[in-house]
Amino acid sequence: MLIVGAGPAGLAAACAAQDAGLSYLVLERQGIVQSLVEHPQQIRYFSPADEMAIGGVPFFVRGGHKPTREDALAYYRAVASARGLRVATWEEVADVERVGEAGAGGHFRVRSVRRVAGEGKTRDHRARFLLVCAGTFPNPKRLCVVPGGDLPKVFAKLDDPTPFWGRDVLVVGGGNSAATAAMTLAEAGARVTLAMRRPPADFQSHLRPFIVRDLLIMAGEKRLELHTGVRVARIDPESVRLVRVAYGEAPPERGADDDVIDLPNDFVFALIGHTADAAFFARLGVPLAEDGLPVYEEETAETTVPGLFIAGSLSRANIILESRRRAVEIVARIAARRPGQP
Ligand SMILES: Cc1cc2nc3c(=O)[nH]c(=O)nc-3n(C[C@H](O)[C@H](O)[C@H](O)COP(=O)(O)OP(=O)(O)OC[C@H]3O[C@@H](n4cnc5c(N)ncnc54)[C@H](O)[C@@H]3O)c2cc1C
């Protein structure tokens, strides 16, 4: 079995494959947990350490705090070493071909390309099963339908909050990452507005309870402004316009003046989710759904290409806890399909 991507999902799958006695190899185009390497340097994750642990290896953080990026990177390196996982780093999956029928000697021919060291060198692999855990992190959704959504002051990722001290910042998005970024920016001295499409009653449904708690405290103390049930109508060089919307319905045209919120603005962070690498999935022969993520069978995580499975954030798992659970389930399914299994 080949696993594409050594993020938390791919590493969790590798541990499960090792436990099940499956022959496996993880192909990773950069280093292990590359997405976490690229998270903001000062981040403290919103998940407790035990929810980020994989492969049965305990993850403790001093004082019981939530892990920092450094804690998490050290932990995943330790898991890969302690478990002796088979990971080929700096080796990108470039091409995949399905050969023959499933169950009749059918297999995948996978071509990987070395990056940086040994740049361009290729290697061919053969596997009965392919588990794609390639993540979505490098492909953020953009606010391109909003006038001004392509201005240079609109970012899809927060690295460090310091450059935004003393500036008017709008954060757009209804997930844990958007809420965390808004609080990080506010704590660093930016004047922050957080805009979510979900209405006031529902905005908490996609957020972890402790994030809702902290957000409400900060909004109550006027350390940030929280607008729910709004969409971004336009972004101008020195301002933004939000419009109140009925969630799930087509946005109304501009109505009464109190439907419109105009704010001074220097920077916008559009943290509205991620999509799959469309070119990569076209090569795999797996169609993408309307949300930009691959189509697969909900119950089994198998795609329309027999033997090709999807896990991790590509399978709409927003947190590592969920990615880990699904990766382990898929590997158990693959192990049950080995010849000789009942
Ligand atoms: C700012 C931020 C904060 C977050 N905080 C939390 C948190 O507190 N708790 C939580 O549970 N989750 C959190 N998340 C979400 C979490 O990071 C993701 O759920 C998780 O990383 C998804 O794991 P994954 O293995 O599916 O994908 P990724 O972690 O994205 O890993 C995919 C891997 O695949 C590799 N890859 C891609 N294409 C190829 C290819 N063609 N060939 C070979 N390798 C390839 C990539 O280099 C990468 O290493 C946060 C996310 C962000 C952005």
The ligand as a Gaussian input file, in Angstrom:
#p B3LYP/6-31G(d) Opt

LIG

0 1
 C       -3.580000      27.757000      11.350000
 C       -4.134000      26.366000      11.559000
 C       -4.341000      25.881000      12.841000
 C       -4.828000      24.598000      13.018000
 N       -5.010000      24.145000      14.296000
 C       -5.465000      22.884000      14.494000
 C       -5.680000      22.374000      15.817000
 O       -5.494000      23.038000      16.826000
 N       -6.156000      21.107000      15.937000
 C       -6.425000      20.294000      14.854000
 O       -6.834000      19.157000      15.038000
 N       -6.234000      20.762000      13.598000
 C       -5.778000      22.018000      13.389000
 N       -5.614000      22.492000      12.122000
 C       -5.946000      21.604000      10.996000
 C       -4.837000      20.569000      10.762000
 O       -3.617000      21.217000      10.499000
 C       -5.253000      19.681000       9.594000
 O       -6.489000      19.070000       9.920000
 C       -4.222000      18.594000       9.349000
 O       -2.941000      19.125000       9.068000
 C       -4.681000      17.745000       8.168000
 O       -3.796000      16.658000       8.060000
 P       -3.569000      15.919000       6.669000
 O       -2.577000      14.862000       6.965000
 O       -4.865000      15.550000       6.067000
 O       -2.979000      17.018000       5.685000
 P       -1.612000      17.897000       5.784000
 O       -1.241000      18.124000       7.207000
 O       -1.848000      19.076000       4.914000
 O       -0.519000      16.941000       5.140000
 C       -0.483000      16.657000       3.756000
 C        0.931000      16.274000       3.367000
 O        0.905000      15.782000       2.018000
 C        2.046000      16.248000       1.327000
 N        1.750000      16.185000      -0.126000
 C        0.866000      16.934000      -0.827000
 N        0.862000      16.584000      -2.130000
 C        1.770000      15.587000      -2.276000
 C        2.222000      14.810000      -3.374000
 N        1.752000      14.982000      -4.621000
 N        3.172000      13.868000      -3.150000
 C        3.664000      13.651000      -1.907000
 N        3.275000      14.371000      -0.818000
 C        2.326000      15.318000      -0.993000
 C        2.234000      17.646000       1.877000
 O        3.577000      18.116000       1.683000
 C        1.884000      17.470000       3.368000
 O        3.008000      17.164000       4.179000
 C       -5.134000      23.778000      11.903000
 C       -4.926000      24.270000      10.601000
 C       -4.446000      25.554000      10.432000
 C       -4.247000      26.065000       9.015000

